[in-house]
């Protein structure tokens, strides 16, 4: 079972397409955790135990841990060790958006996949297939390629036309036709651009989309579910971070979003 299959298996088992973003911003987590020796880890552990029954995936953003130097990286690893030990069936993504030449990427591969132990990582496609081949070669892991991102500035480059097509469409076609030979790729497609998501689904068949942009960025679950589901009612990994982890009741917010997703399956 490769990692894409692991995600699908978990999604079916808990009837959920929810990814909880473990964006443990040290400036925003509740004060009670700041008094602990490992505040980000303790916060993450609490969030995981509050939400795991509704989650198909967890996605820490690397920036919130790197900002604290060795302490943050240690607590990110502690978080992964906790997930691997206690919830090994839940899909894990490091949102790191790596991009470099192939030789350097081998270091990222070893750090993210082997030392930290993540199932998947987000990647920029701008350097081309040759550069990210070390990630694609890891048939036991998943490469999640940025295609149509959720931020308001995305059109600046992603809408540029290349041979009569927007660049995001070219990315989707390249991943589908060439990069996904090992069936270990996913695409980042933002909730804030449902029309583009519909087009990417037409291009990409059943490939799974990691979907940021729900909630704080203005994306709507209904629009995503209509535009993005694949033929099996899967194909989506819908991320929410702040809306769940910084709420007064993360358990209830995770359940609420899971139920909204179910409504449109």
PyMOL commands that set and color helices and strands:
alter all, ss='L'
color gray80, all
select helices_A, chain A and resi 3-14+31-34+39-54+63-66+69-86+102-115+129-136+155-158+167-179+194-204+221-228+242-245+250-263
alter helices_A, ss='H'
color red, helices_A
select strands_A, chain A and resi 18-20+57-61+91-98+120-123+142-148+161-162+165-166+185-189+209-211+236-240
alter strands_A, ss='S'
color yellow, strands_A
deselect
rebuild
show_as cartoon
